[in-house]
Amino acid sequence: MNKFSRLGSEPIRSVDEITGGRRLRRMRRADWSRRLVRENHLRVDDLIWPIFLVEGQGRREPVDAMPGVFRYSVDLAVREAERAAKLGIPAIATFPNIGLEKRDATGSVILDPDNLINQASRAIKAAVPEIGMITDVALDPFTSHGHDGILRGGVIVNDETVAQVAQAAVLQAAAGADIIAPSEMMDGRVGAIRDALDAAGFQDVAIMSYATKFASVFYGPYREAIGTGGLLKGDKKTYYLDPANSDEAVREAEQDLLEGADMLMVKPGLPYLDIIQRLKEEFAVPTFAYHVSGEYSMIKAAAANGWIDGERAMLESLLAFKRAGCDGILTYFAPEVAERLRS
Ligand code: PBG
C-alpha cells in the first residue's frame, strides 16, 4: 500500500472483465507471431532514388546539408545508376545543378536538348536500360531566381510556363525519360504535357504528377544541393499548396488525374501522411511520397549526434509510408535501405 493507492477500495473490475477477455498483446509476444501478423512491409521494389547531377567529369561533390548525399557528374551518375539497378531499385529521379552563368529569368536551358538532365538520361539509359528514368520538368534548376516558373513583373506566369514545361517534357522523353514528373504546380500542366508527349509519339511515357506539393520548409537542403538556396527571392506560396489545406489537395489530385496523370505524388512525406491516405482512399491510383531532403537531413543530423538510431529511424519512416497507402517512396535513403533490406 503506498500513498497513491485508493485507500480502502478494492479493485472494481478485473482486466478480463474490462477487456471482455480480449488480450491484444497475445500476438505481440514473440518475433515469429509479430512477423506473422505484420500488415505492411517495405521492399526494395518500393524505392525511387533521387540523385543530383553536376557538370564536368569524374566529379562527386558532397552536399553539406545532406550527409551521405553527393552530386555526380554524368559519368559517375551512370555508375550510381548501375549500382542502383544491381540493388534492385526500380527507378531513379535526376536533379541537375547547372552553372550559375547558364541560369536566366526564363530558365531557357531547360529547352536545350543536350542540357545536363538530358545528357544524364541518355548516358544512363544507354548503360542501364533496365532502370526506370524519372525526370522533373520544373524550371527552378535553370532560373536565375530559383522559382519553378517564368517570372514576369513579380508574378510566376502560368500559361507561358506550362508551354515551356510541355516542350521540355518532350525533350526529356526524347533523351530517354520513362516518366515525366512535373513539380512546378502550374494549372493545366499535366494535360499540356500529355498532349505534347502524344503529339511527339511518346504515348508510352508516363506522368507522375507532383499533384500535391506543399509550400514547405523541408525543401531547404535540396536547394543547397541544386544551388538555388541563395537565389530564391520570396517564396513559392503562389503556386505550391498551403500546408494547412487538405480538401484543396484532393482537388489538385483529381484535376491532375482528369488531365491524364498516371501516378500521384505527395510531397513532403511524413508531415503529410494524412494526405497520402486520403488520396489513396479517394482515387485508388498509384500513389507515391517524396521523403524530402529536410526529412532526410533531420534523421542524419540526429543520428550523427548520437540522439537517435539513424538506421531504425530510416526504416520506421519509410514503413510509415506503406502503412499510409503508398505504392512507393522517393528517398535519398534508397541505396542505404536497399542494402539493408537485402542483407
Ligand atoms: C522544385 C523541387 C523541389 C524539390 C524537388 N524539386 C522543391 C523546391 O526547391 O522548392 C524538393 C526536393 C527535396 O527537398 O528533397 N521543383
Residues whose N, C-alpha, C, O or C-beta is under 5 A from the ligand:
A	BS01	PBG	A138 D140 D148 S183 F218 Y219 Y222 V292 S293 G294
